[in-house]
Amino acid sequence: MTAETPETEKKIRMYATTWCGDCRFAKRWFDARNVPYEYINIEENEQAAEYVMKVNGGARTVPTIIFPDGSILVEPDARALAAKFPTE
């Protein structure tokens, strides 16, 4: 799911790779709950890969999920994701 509109800034951004199991888990978690997000494959976007390395102290750790409030989750489990959406 990718959006190329100004609305993107208000969405969750998930920096991920296609081969990453934790990335697939987070994607399924968001999709199952109809949570809108922008999926950014860092293998296809060098600027995105550099951003991930910047926020993770030099590591290409995925998924790195950026929320509209500026908070970040890295390799979150179901409990960490659910904590971001307390109404569930």
C-alpha positions in Angstrom: 0.0 0.0 0.0 1.6 3.2 -1.1 0.3 6.7 -1.2 1.9 9.5 -3.1 -0.1 12.3 -1.6 0.4 14.9 1.2 -1.7 12.6 3.3 1.4 10.4 3.5 2.8 12.6 6.2 -0.2 11.7 8.4 0.2 8.0 7.8 2.3 5.4 9.4 5.4 4.6 7.4 6.7 1.1 7.5 10.3 0.7 6.3 10.7 -3.0 5.4 12.1 -5.7 3.0 10.2 -8.4 1.2 12.3 -11.2 2.8 11.9 -10.1 6.4 9.6 -12.3 8.5 9.1 -9.5 11.1 8.1 -7.2 8.2 5.6 -9.6 6.9 4.2 -10.0 10.4 3.8 -6.3 10.9 2.2 -5.9 7.4 -0.3 -8.7 8.2 -1.1 -7.1 11.6 -1.8 -3.7 10.0 -3.8 -5.2 7.1 -5.9 -7.4 9.4 -6.9 -4.3 11.3 -7.4 -2.0 8.3 -4.7 0.4 9.6 -3.5 2.6 6.8 0.2 2.8 6.3 2.8 3.4 3.6 5.0 0.4 2.8 8.6 1.5 1.9 10.9 -1.3 0.6 14.4 -0.2 1.6 15.9 -2.6 -1.0 14.4 -0.5 -3.7 14.9 3.0 -2.1 18.4 3.9 -1.1 17.2 7.1 0.6 14.8 5.1 2.7 17.6 2.6 3.6 19.8 5.5 4.7 17.0 6.9 6.8 16.5 3.5 8.5 20.2 3.4 9.3 20.1 6.9 10.7 17.3 6.2 13.1 18.8 2.8 14.1 22.3 3.8 14.9 23.8 2.6 11.6 21.8 -0.7 11.4 19.4 -1.6 8.6 16.9 -3.0 11.1 13.5 -3.7 9.7 10.7 -3.3 10.1 11.2 0.3 11.3 7.8 1.8 11.7 7.4 5.6 12.1 4.1 6.9 13.5 2.6 10.3 12.7 3.4 11.5 16.3 7.1 10.9 15.6 7.4 7.7 17.7 9.2 4.7 16.3 8.9 1.0 16.7 11.6 -1.4 15.5 10.9 -5.1 15.0 7.8 -4.8 17.2 5.8 -7.8 18.4 2.0 -8.0 18.5 2.0 -6.5 22.1 4.0 -3.5 21.0 1.8 -2.9 18.0 -1.4 -3.3 20.0 -0.1 -0.8 22.6 -0.1 1.9 19.8 -3.8 1.2 19.2 -5.4 1.0 22.7 -8.9 1.1 21.4 -8.6 -2.5 20.2 
